[in-house]
């Protein structure tokens, strides 16, 4: 499937039990002999389903009923064939012998105690105390609120500066197997990926640079424009890199266990500084900084795969299996082992919905690359 088709299918499949039951029927009918289909009866049923809209249109154009049936049947057969071809790889990742009408994951042969990632975070307040944020735990204070799925700071409300005139800071930590949304007091929106930590002011000082620090991990920023803050720019510091923006959207990936920092601009413009060098980025540019290398490498990319995580998907474009498994390990909070180190270099392209069991993703990857895997508790072993 194309990326768009894969995204649509995953969302449709996860949407309801009814869809999963229908998909089972598609699978069961996949190898039926086309000659056994009563085309005339099928066409009549289709006409009823469509409320005869197609027929009335055809009659208005003066086309005979029999001719229109033949024409549209050919189109229908062609479209169905294309759909079946597109689904072929997906279909063959599951067994064909389920008899139940219910399509729970366990009945598809998916048995795993590995949990799908969810909204959760730990908020560290200015006094050093920690507050757990997760679904079902509401938090309301003078200057902030959380429903367990997002944390929102109110604009310019309370306690942003202490008695000595120093700005107060909070820290938000996203554990493995989590993600979280943060809205800063200036209205800037930040989406944080698994295994990430950000430090930021409770409130910003008017006219001063709005500065936050991505201590490690990955974050997507939608920054409010400087014009709304008396010209104050916005800075993101991550490792030894600094990014200055006036108002834009961009993604920064700077994990502690990775040598590279990836900064990807979605819209607007940013200035990136590293070891005395400056680099302006335009939309679709990605800057790569490697530890021990003083240069800033810039390449033009399709930003979709870089920001798919924020929209609930994994996007991989010719990624190595080693890189892919790092992403999956953080979201599902699992350990990864490669029995054969060579398969870490195998490359894969695909888009997956993050809200599905890891077994689904592993079965498709392994099925298309001839790689085997097994799950032992919270450890995934690839062979």
Buried (B, 14 or more C-beta within 10 A) or exposed (E): BEBEEBBEBBBBBEEEEEBBEBBBEEBEEEEEEEEEEEEEEEBEEBBEEEEEEBBEEBEEEEEEEEEBBEEBBEEBEEEEEEEBEBBEEBBBBBEEEBEEEEBEBEBBEBEBEBEBBBBBBBBBBBEEEEBEBBEEEEBEBEBBBBBBBBBBBBEEBEEBEEEEEEBBBBBBBBBBBBBBBBBBBBBBBBBBBBBBBBBBBBBBEEEEEBBBBBBBBBBBBBBBBBEEBEEBBBBBBBBEBBBBBBBBBBBBBBBEEBEEBBBBBBEBBBBBBBEEEEBEBEBBBBBBBEEEEEEBEBEEBEBBBBBBBBEBBBBBBEBBBBBBBBBBBBBBBBEBEBEEEEBBEBEBEBBBBBEBBBBBBBBBBBEBBEBEBEBEEBEBBBE
